[in-house]
Amino acid sequence: MRYPRLFAPVTIRGHEIPNRLVLAPMGTKFNHHDGSISDRYVNFLRARAQAGAGLLLTENTHLRHEYTETTSMGAYHDRLICGLSQLPQVVHPFGAKILMQISIHGGTASRRVIGKRPVAPSAIECSLYPQAPRKLNLEEIEELIDAYVQGAWRAQRAGFDGVEVHGAHGYLISQFISPHTNRRSDAYGGNLDRRMRFPSEIVRRIRKLCGEGFIIGFKYNGFENLPGGVDPALACRIGSHMEQAGVDYLHVASLGGPIKMGEVPEYPAVPSLYTLERNPLLVLAEKVKAGVRVPVIAAGGFNLPEDAEAALAGGAADLIAVGRAHLADPAWGYNARHGRPEEIRPCIKCNQCHLVMRKGHLTQCTVNPALGELEECRLVRTEHPQRVVVVGSGPAGMEAAVTAAARGHRVTLCEKDREVGGNLRRGSIPFFKEDLRRYFDYIRRRLERSGVQVVLNREGDVEFLKTLVPDVVVVATGAEMSPLKVPGGEKALPVVNVLADRAPLGRRVLIIGAGFVGCEMGWHLAHEGRQVQLVDLLPEAELLAEEHYVNRATLFYQLNRAGVSLLCSASPKEITDRGVLVTLADGQERLLAADSVISCVGFRPRRKLYQELLREGNGWDVYPAGDCVKVENLHHAIQAAHQLARHL
């Protein structure tokens, strides 16, 4: 076996777990608003258990209906037990074990959601809290302890093998543990023993009610990005304390906390595509493991089975929690167990799964557009195969082609360049895009095996399409660079040409446009040893404002670290042989010296072919997909193309 340690069994509280692969607990918004279980979530867990995850941890399950911030599972009432029982029923047949993660938000809850002022250990202003919460009194603390205990009891009645008590990520228990958020001076605050009383009482009372055969795990922060918060040394003491309280394992996480632009915590809670270190939280688990005897779960961006195997072999952890990579590929465990890592659809750490949920949507995955579908792992073969021609082999075109072919259609893919990939291929060039390169390799292999006929070096114009006699045409011609409309604009190199053609550049490079593509290009060129300056019309606060906060902060941190300078609120007026003349916010003009200028002022849909086909009226069904509809991001291009092809 290629990964013997990852797929070795482990025993926790008398329960044999078939392997060390853990489905990490992740919010999905798949369940109903009252916390009852949906078919969507049942199928989500079934697919991961069937593929080989040995231990499944559910999304956080709220225990007081009024104290939850987001739609998630609920265990706050006996009427929910029947629905909850579906989850063990679909997991256990595959030999896996399942634990319910139980939590209460406390001060991080939103008054807008719960309809009243949130509660917390201390009534303080804190960057974690939407507003200053009300301080809990002793009677309320007792009620909340009982809520955890009753939630665990309902989990047991529903057939769960145990619970994971959630004491991480700024939820109520972590608010009691952290010196930053707990300023009490009574029996529940002050020194460590008193701050630990709340979680310790919860664990002891669950054990008393649920018995010796019931697993009780504990997830907590190995680091908090908060002034005076938990550091790794304190985390080790917390782990020892909870071991003595009777927990059966420790699951070590991190609280990234509020992040300012250009600042990155040492241990990011959700490592992004711009985080260069792989598995940055592993060291936290390793430190905790050195001081305890109970098993320790490591988390934090594990993507590759070889990394999980190495962590186990090195003794840094006993189990590995795989989260976002399980969203990207429900068969992660199956492919790893059978020694086929190249078959795993790679997570690219774009954090869209988290971002869309923060906007109130069901979680989605950029590279797994079927996530959340009731038939996520199966495409229904069509009863009426058609001749489908896809024009353009960027991310939307490739996804549309392989999905349509998987449904049984006869597919031809036309590409005007000498190789497939479009802007996906170009976007994977920068040195820090390892995960995106792996995805590009993955989708290219799928295309090669799909039976799709690929025609390269051929413009998919109307006359050529007529020779293919299609029933359906999918136009995925992508986007083209917007022109730089200033005097001397022709002197600027389009960023796509720089990436694809490796155009020669001078030592001093000025990039006009500090969106994602411009910033990524700036970092890449600085890494090559060039002196780079980014210029943008927007003020700094508005740059990438719609992006995931960790991605944004990490990217600007990396730019600063690489020595890339950023000039905001500056408009290019003219490009000369000496550089770029810009107009500043106060109206003054400044000449920025540069040997080479790169234009990165945005893209516009390439819609010419689509419009021609509509005018032609050849009787074909014609659909646009990806950036030729509206220029957005990789996530939207793949999602739209998949949904189109899935229903052809």
C-alpha positions in Angstrom: 0.0 0.0 0.0 1.3 3.4 -0.9 0.1 5.2 2.2 0.2 2.5 4.9 0.1 4.8 7.9 -2.8 6.9 6.6 -4.8 3.7 6.1 -3.8 1.9 9.3 -6.6 1.5 11.9 -6.7 3.4 15.2 -8.8 2.7 18.3 -10.5 5.5 20.2 -12.5 4.7 23.4 -12.8 1.1 22.3 -14.1 2.0 18.8 -11.8 0.8 16.0 -11.5 3.5 13.3 -10.6 1.8 10.0 -8.0 4.4 9.1 -6.5 7.8 10.1 -8.4 9.8 7.5 -10.9 12.2 9.0 -13.6 14.2 7.2 -13.0 17.6 8.8 -16.1 19.4 10.2 -17.2 22.1 7.7 -20.2 24.2 7.5 -22.2 23.7 4.3 -25.6 25.3 4.8 -27.0 22.1 3.2 -29.4 21.5 6.1 -32.8 23.2 6.7 -33.2 26.5 8.5 -34.5 24.9 11.7 -31.4 22.7 11.9 -33.2 19.6 10.6 -31.3 17.3 8.3 -31.6 17.5 4.5 -31.2 14.8 1.9 -28.4 16.9 0.4 -26.4 16.6 3.6 -27.1 12.9 4.0 -25.8 12.2 0.6 -22.8 14.5 1.2 -21.7 12.4 4.2 -22.6 9.1 2.5 -20.3 9.8 -0.4 -17.3 10.6 1.8 -17.9 7.5 4.0 -18.2 5.3 0.9 -15.0 6.6 -0.5 -13.1 5.6 2.7 -12.9 8.4 5.3 -12.6 6.4 8.6 -13.9 9.1 10.9 -16.5 11.7 9.9 -17.0 14.8 11.9 -20.3 16.7 11.2 -20.6 20.4 10.6 -21.0 22.3 13.9 -24.4 21.5 15.4 -26.1 24.2 17.4 -27.5 23.5 20.8 -29.5 26.6 21.5 -31.6 27.6 18.5 -31.5 31.3 19.4 -27.7 31.3 19.7 -26.7 30.2 16.3 -25.2 32.5 13.7 -25.5 30.4 10.5 -27.8 27.7 9.2 -26.4 24.4 10.4 -27.4 21.1 12.0 -29.4 21.4 15.2 -29.6 19.2 18.3 -31.5 21.6 20.5 -34.7 19.6 20.7 -35.8 15.9 20.9 -37.8 16.3 17.7 -34.6 16.5 15.7 -33.3 13.1 16.8 -35.2 11.2 14.1 -33.6 13.2 11.3 -30.2 13.1 12.9 -30.4 9.3 13.0 -30.1 9.3 9.2 -26.4 10.2 9.4 -25.1 7.2 11.3 -27.3 5.0 9.2 -25.6 6.0 6.0 -22.1 6.1 7.4 -21.9 2.9 9.5 -22.4 0.4 6.6 -19.0 1.5 5.2 -17.2 0.7 8.5 -16.7 4.4 9.3 -17.5 6.1 12.6 -19.3 9.4 13.0 -19.2 12.1 15.6 -21.5 15.1 16.0 -19.6 18.4 16.5 -21.5 20.4 19.1 -21.2 24.1 19.6 -22.8 27.4 20.7 -21.7 30.7 19.1 -21.9 32.9 22.2 -20.5 36.4 21.5 -19.8 35.8 17.8 -23.6 35.4 17.1 -25.3 38.2 15.3 -28.1 40.2 17.0 -29.7 40.5 13.6 -29.9 36.7 13.4 -30.8 35.7 17.0 -33.0 38.8 17.7 -31.4 39.7 20.9 -28.0 40.7 22.4 -25.5 37.9 22.2 -23.9 36.5 25.4 -20.3 35.8 26.3 -18.1 35.2 29.3 -17.3 39.0 29.5 -19.1 42.1 28.2 -16.1 43.5 26.2 -15.5 45.1 22.9 -13.6 42.6 20.8 -12.7 42.3 17.2 -14.3 38.8 17.1 -17.7 40.2 18.2 -20.2 42.0 15.9 -21.1 44.0 19.0 -20.3 44.0 22.7 -22.1 41.0 24.2 -23.9 40.7 27.5 -22.0 39.0 30.3 -23.3 35.6 31.3 -24.4 35.1 34.9 -23.8 31.9 36.8 -27.3 30.5 36.3 -27.0 31.0 32.5 -23.6 29.3 32.4 -25.2 26.3 34.1 -28.0 26.3 31.5 -25.5 26.4 28.7 -23.4 23.5 30.1 -26.7 21.5 30.2 -27.3 22.4 26.6 -24.0 20.8 25.6 -24.8 17.7 27.7 -28.3 17.3 26.3 -27.0 17.8 22.8 -24.6 14.9 23.3 -27.3 12.8 24.7 -29.5 13.4 21.6 -26.5 12.5 19.5 -26.2 9.2 21.4 -29.9 8.5 21.0 -29.6 9.2 17.2 -26.8 6.6 16.9 -23.7 8.7 16.8 -20.5 7.1 18.1 -19.7 10.2 20.0 -19.4 14.0 19.9 -16.7 16.5 19.2 -17.0 19.4 21.7 -16.1 22.5 19.6 -13.8 24.8 21.6 -12.1 26.5 18.6 -12.6 29.3 16.1 -14.0 31.9 18.5 -17.1 30.0 19.6 -18.4 30.1 23.1 -16.0 27.6 24.7 -13.0 29.3 23.2 -14.3 32.5 24.6 -14.1 31.0 28.1 -10.6 29.5 27.5 -8.9 32.6 25.9 -7.4 35.2 28.2 -8.3 37.7 25.5 -12.1 37.2 25.7 -12.5 35.9 29.3 -12.0 38.8 31.8 -14.1 37.3 34.6 -12.9 37.1 38.2 -15.2 34.4 39.5 -15.1 30.6 39.3 -15.2 30.7 35.5 -12.4 33.2 34.9 -9.0 34.4 36.0 -6.3 31.7 36.0 -6.2 28.8 33.5 -7.9 26.3 35.8 -10.9 28.6 36.2 -11.0 29.5 32.5 -11.0 25.7 31.8 -13.8 25.0 34.2 -16.6 25.5 31.5 -15.3 23.0 29.0 -14.2 20.6 31.7 -17.6 20.5 33.3 -19.2 19.9 29.9 -16.9 16.9 29.2 -17.4 15.4 32.7 -21.2 15.7 32.6 -21.4 14.2 29.1 -19.3 11.3 30.2 -21.6 10.7 33.3 -24.7 10.8 31.2 -23.6 9.0 28.0 -21.3 6.4 29.6 -17.9 5.0 29.1 -18.4 3.7 25.5 -19.2 7.2 24.1 -16.4 9.1 22.3 -15.8 12.6 23.5 -13.3 14.6 21.4 -12.3 18.2 21.8 -11.4 20.7 19.1 -9.6 23.9 20.2 -7.2 26.6 19.1 -3.5 25.9 19.1 -3.0 29.6 18.4 -5.2 32.7 18.4 -4.4 35.8 16.4 -5.6 38.0 19.2 -3.6 40.2 21.7 -2.9 38.1 24.7 -4.7 35.1 23.1 -3.8 31.5 23.1 -0.2 30.8 22.0 1.4 27.4 21.3 2.8 27.1 24.8 -0.6 27.8 26.4 -2.2 25.4 23.9 -0.1 22.6 25.2 -1.3 23.3 28.8 -4.9 23.4 27.5 -4.5 20.0 25.8 -3.1 18.4 29.0 -6.0 19.9 31.0 -8.6 18.5 28.7 -6.9 15.1 28.7 -7.2 15.1 32.4 -10.9 16.1 32.1 -11.5 12.9 30.1 -11.5 13.7 26.4 -10.6 10.9 24.0 -8.7 12.9 21.5 -7.6 16.5 20.7 -8.2 18.2 17.4 -5.9 21.2 17.0 -7.0 24.2 15.0 -6.2 27.9 14.8 -8.1 31.2 15.1 -6.9 33.5 12.4 -9.0 36.3 13.8 -9.7 39.6 12.1 -6.9 40.2 9.5 -5.9 43.6 8.2 -4.8 44.1 4.7 -1.2 43.0 4.3 -1.1 41.2 7.6 -1.1 37.4 7.9 -1.3 35.4 11.1 1.6 32.9 11.7 -0.9 30.1 11.7 -3.8 30.9 9.3 -7.1 29.1 10.1 -7.8 28.6 6.4 -4.6 28.6 4.4 -5.1 30.1 1.0 -3.6 29.6 -2.5 -1.2 32.4 -1.5 0.1 30.6 1.6 3.5 29.2 0.5 3.9 26.8 3.5 2.1 23.5 3.1 0.0 22.3 6.1 1.1 25.3 8.3 -0.9 24.1 11.3 0.8 20.7 11.6 3.4 22.1 14.0 0.7 23.1 16.4 -0.6 19.6 16.6 2.9 18.3 16.9 3.6 20.5 20.0 0.4 19.4 21.6 1.0 15.7 20.9 4.4 15.9 22.6 2.7 16.4 26.0 -0.4 14.1 25.9 -1.2 10.4 25.5 -4.6 10.7 23.8 -4.7 10.8 19.9 -4.2 14.1 18.2 -5.9 15.2 15.0 -3.9 17.6 12.8 -5.7 20.0 10.4 -5.2 23.0 8.2 -5.1 22.6 4.5 -4.0 19.0 3.9 -4.3 18.4 0.2 -2.0 15.6 -0.7 -2.0 12.1 0.7 1.8 12.0 0.8 1.7 15.0 3.2 -0.7 13.2 5.4 1.4 10.1 5.3 4.5 12.1 6.2 2.9 13.8 9.1 1.8 10.4 10.6 5.2 8.8 9.9 7.0 11.7 11.6 4.8 11.3 14.7 3.4 14.8 14.4 -0.2 13.6 14.7 -2.3 10.4 15.0 -5.1 11.3 12.5 -5.3 13.8 9.7 -8.4 16.0 9.1 -9.0 16.7 5.4 -11.5 19.4 4.8 -11.6 21.5 1.6 -9.9 18.7 -0.3 -13.0 16.5 0.6 -15.2 19.2 -0.9 -13.2 19.2 -4.1 -13.3 15.4 -4.4 -15.6 13.1 -2.5 -13.5 10.2 -3.7 -10.3 11.6 -2.1 -10.1 8.7 0.3 -10.8 6.0 -2.4 -8.1 7.3 -4.7 -5.5 7.7 -1.9 -6.2 4.2 -0.6 -5.7 2.7 -4.0 -2.5 4.6 -4.6 -3.8 6.9 -7.3 -3.1 10.5 -6.0 -3.1 11.8 -9.6 -6.7 10.8 -9.9 -7.7 13.1 -7.0 -9.4 16.3 -8.1 -7.2 18.9 -6.3 -8.4 21.6 -4.1 -6.9 24.9 -5.2 -7.4 26.6 -1.8 -9.3 29.5 -3.4 -11.6 29.6 -0.4 -14.7 30.1 -2.5 -16.4 27.4 -0.4 -16.1 29.6 2.6 -16.7 32.9 0.8 -20.1 31.9 -0.7 -21.3 30.6 2.7 -20.4 33.9 4.3 -22.7 35.5 1.7 -25.5 33.3 2.8 -25.4 30.7 0.0 -25.0 26.9 0.1 -21.3 26.0 0.0 -19.9 25.5 -3.4 -16.5 24.4 -4.8 -14.7 25.9 -7.7 -13.3 22.6 -9.0 -16.2 20.4 -8.0 -19.3 22.1 -9.4 -21.5 19.1 -8.5 -20.9 19.6 -4.8 -24.3 19.6 -3.1 -26.1 17.8 -5.9 -28.2 14.8 -4.8 -26.3 12.8 -7.5 -22.9 14.4 -6.8 -20.9 11.4 -7.8 -23.0 10.3 -10.8 -23.9 11.8 -14.1 -27.0 10.4 -15.6 -26.4 9.2 -19.2 -28.6 10.9 -21.7 -31.2 8.8 -23.6 -30.8 11.2 -26.6 -27.1 11.6 -27.5 -26.4 14.7 -29.6 -23.5 16.1 -31.5 -22.0 18.8 -29.3 -19.3 21.2 -30.4 -17.6 23.3 -27.7 -15.6 26.3 -29.0 -12.8 27.3 -26.7 -10.8 25.2 -24.3 -10.4 27.4 -21.3 -11.8 26.2 -17.9 -15.4 26.6 -19.0 -14.8 24.9 -22.4 -13.0 21.9 -20.9 -15.6 21.4 -18.1 -18.4 21.6 -20.6 -16.7 19.1 -22.9 -15.8 16.5 -20.4 -19.2 16.7 -18.7 -21.2 16.5 -21.9 -19.1 13.5 -23.0 -19.7 11.8 -19.6 -23.4 12.1 -20.2 -23.0 10.2 -23.5 -23.0 13.1 -26.1 -20.6 13.0 -29.0 -18.3 16.0 -28.3 -15.8 18.0 -30.4 -13.7 20.7 -28.7 -12.2 23.4 -31.0 -9.2 25.5 -29.8 -7.5 28.2 -31.8 -4.2 27.8 -29.9 -1.7 25.0 -30.2 -2.7 23.6 -26.8 -5.7 23.6 -24.5 -6.2 25.6 -21.3 -6.7 29.2 -22.3 -6.4 31.5 -19.3 -6.4 28.6 -17.0 -3.1 27.5 -18.5 -1.7 31.0 -18.3 -3.0 31.6 -14.8 -1.2 28.5 -13.6 2.2 29.8 -14.7 3.2 31.9 -11.6 5.6 30.1 -9.2 3.1 30.0 -6.3 0.3 28.4 -8.3 1.2 24.7 -7.6 -2.3 23.7 -6.7 -3.8 25.4 -9.8 -1.2 23.6 -12.0 -2.2 20.3 -10.5 -5.9 21.1 -11.3 -5.0 22.0 -14.9 -3.1 18.7 -15.2 -6.1 16.9 -13.7 -8.7 18.4 -16.1 -6.4 17.9 -19.0 -6.1 14.2 -18.2 -9.8 14.0 -17.9 -10.2 15.5 -21.3 -7.7 13.1 -22.8 -9.6 10.1 -21.5 -13.1 11.4 -22.1 -13.4 10.5 -25.8 -13.8 14.2 -26.7 -12.3 14.9 -30.2 -10.0 17.9 -29.7 -9.2 20.1 -32.7 -6.2 22.4 -32.1 -4.9 25.4 -34.1 -8.4 25.9 -35.6 -10.6 28.9 -35.1 -14.1 27.7 -34.4 -15.8 30.1 -36.8 -19.3 29.6 -38.4 -18.0 28.1 -41.6 -16.0 25.4 -39.8 -18.8 24.7 -37.4 -21.1 23.9 -40.4 -18.7 21.1 -41.4 -19.1 19.5 -38.0 -23.0 19.4 -38.4 -23.6 20.0 -34.6 -26.9 19.7 -32.8 -25.6 21.9 -30.0 -22.8 24.6 -29.9 -21.4 25.7 -26.6 -19.5 29.0 -27.0 -16.7 29.2 -24.4 -14.5 31.8 -26.2 -13.6 33.4 -22.9 -12.5 37.0 -22.5 -10.0 39.3 -24.1 -7.9 42.2 -22.6 -9.6 45.5 -22.3 -7.6 48.2 -24.2 -5.6 50.7 -22.3 -7.1 54.0 -23.6 -4.3 56.4 -22.9 -1.7 58.1 -25.2 1.1 55.6 -25.7 -1.2 52.7 -24.6 0.2 50.5 -27.4 3.6 50.5 -25.6 2.1 48.5 -22.7 2.4 44.7 -22.9 -0.9 42.8 -22.3 -0.5 40.6 -19.2 -1.7 37.5 -21.0 1.1 37.9 -23.6 3.7 38.3 -20.8 2.5 35.0 -19.2 2.0 33.0 -22.3 4.8 34.2 -24.6 7.4 35.1 -21.9 7.8 38.6 -23.5 11.2 40.1 -22.6 11.0 42.6 -19.7 13.4 45.1 -18.3 14.5 45.3 -14.6 12.0 47.9 -13.6 8.4 46.8 -14.3 5.3 48.9 -13.8 1.9 47.1 -13.8 -1.3 49.2 -14.5 -4.1 47.5 -12.6 -3.9 46.0 -9.2 -6.7 43.5 -9.4 -6.0 39.8 -8.8 -4.2 39.2 -12.1 -2.1 42.3 -11.7 -1.1 41.5 -8.1 -0.3 37.9 -9.0 1.8 39.0 -11.9 3.6 41.6 -9.7 4.5 39.0 -7.1 5.7 36.5 -9.8 7.9 39.1 -11.4 9.3 40.3 -8.1 10.2 36.6 -7.3 12.1 36.6 -10.6 14.2 39.5 -9.3 12.6 42.4 -10.9 11.7 45.7 -9.3 7.9 46.0 -9.5 5.4 48.8 -9.0 1.6 48.4 -9.1 -0.7 51.3 -9.9 -4.4 51.4 -9.6 -7.2 53.9 -9.8 -9.0 52.6 -6.7 -8.1 53.5 -3.1 -6.4 50.8 -1.2 -9.5 49.9 0.9 -11.4 49.0 -2.3 -8.8 46.8 -3.9 -10.1 43.2 -4.1 -12.8 44.1 -1.6 -15.1 41.3 -2.7 -12.5 38.6 -2.3 -12.2 36.2 0.6 -10.5 38.1 3.4 -7.7 35.6 3.9 -6.8 35.5 0.2 -6.8 39.3 0.0 -4.7 39.8 3.2 -2.2 37.0 2.3 -1.7 38.3 -1.3 -1.0 41.8 -0.1 1.3 40.4 2.6 3.3 38.5 0.0 3.5 41.6 -2.3 4.9 43.6 0.6 7.3 40.9 1.5 8.5 40.6 -2.1 9.2 44.4 -2.2 6.4 45.2 -4.6 5.3 48.8 -4.2 1.6 49.8 -4.6 0.3 53.2 -5.6 -3.4 53.6 -5.2 -5.8 56.4 -6.3 -3.6 57.0 -9.3 -4.8 57.2 -12.9 -2.5 56.6 -15.8 -2.4 59.6 -18.1 0.3 58.7 -20.7 2.8 56.0 -21.3 6.2 57.2 -22.6 9.6 55.7 -23.3 10.6 56.7 -19.8 7.7 55.2 -17.9 4.1 56.2 -17.0 2.8 59.6 -16.2 0.0 59.3 -13.6 -2.5 61.7 -12.1 -2.7 61.4 -8.3 -5.8 61.8 -6.1 -4.9 65.5 -5.4 -4.6 66.3 -9.1 -0.8 66.4 -9.2 1.1 64.5 -11.9 4.0 62.2 -11.4 6.3 60.3 -13.8 6.9 56.7 -12.7 10.1 55.4 -14.2 9.9 52.0 -15.8 11.7 49.9 -18.4 8.6 47.8 -19.1 4.9 48.5 -18.7 2.3 45.8 -18.4 -1.4 46.5 -18.9 -3.8 44.6 -16.6 -6.8 46.9 -16.6 -9.3 44.1 -16.9 -11.1 41.8 -19.4 -14.2 42.0 -21.5 -16.3 39.1 -22.9 -15.3 37.7 -26.3 -18.9 37.5 -27.7 -18.4 37.9 -31.5 -18.9 34.2 -32.4 -21.9 33.8 -30.1 -23.6 36.9 -31.7 -22.8 35.6 -35.2 -24.4 32.2 -34.4 -27.5 33.9 -33.1 -27.8 35.9 -36.3 -27.1 32.9 -38.5 -30.0 30.9 -37.2 -28.7 27.5 -38.4 -31.1 25.5 -36.2 -28.5 24.6 -33.7 -29.0 25.1 -30.0 -26.4 27.7 -29.1 -25.3 28.4 -25.5 -22.6 30.7 -24.1 -20.5 29.6 -21.1 -17.9 31.2 -18.9 -16.3 34.6 -19.4 -17.9 35.1 -22.8 -21.1 35.7 -20.9 -19.8 37.8 -18.1 -16.2 38.1 -16.9 -16.0 36.7 -13.4 -13.7 34.2 -11.8 -12.7 30.6 -12.3 -15.4 29.4 -9.9 -18.2 31.0 -11.9 -16.8 29.8 -15.3 -16.6 26.1 -14.2 -19.9 26.2 -12.3 -21.8 27.7 -15.2 -20.3 25.3 -17.8 -20.9 22.2 -15.7 -24.5 23.1 -15.0 -25.1 23.7 -18.7 -23.5 20.4 -19.8 -25.1 18.5 -17.0 -28.5 19.3 -18.3 -28.0 19.1 -22.1 
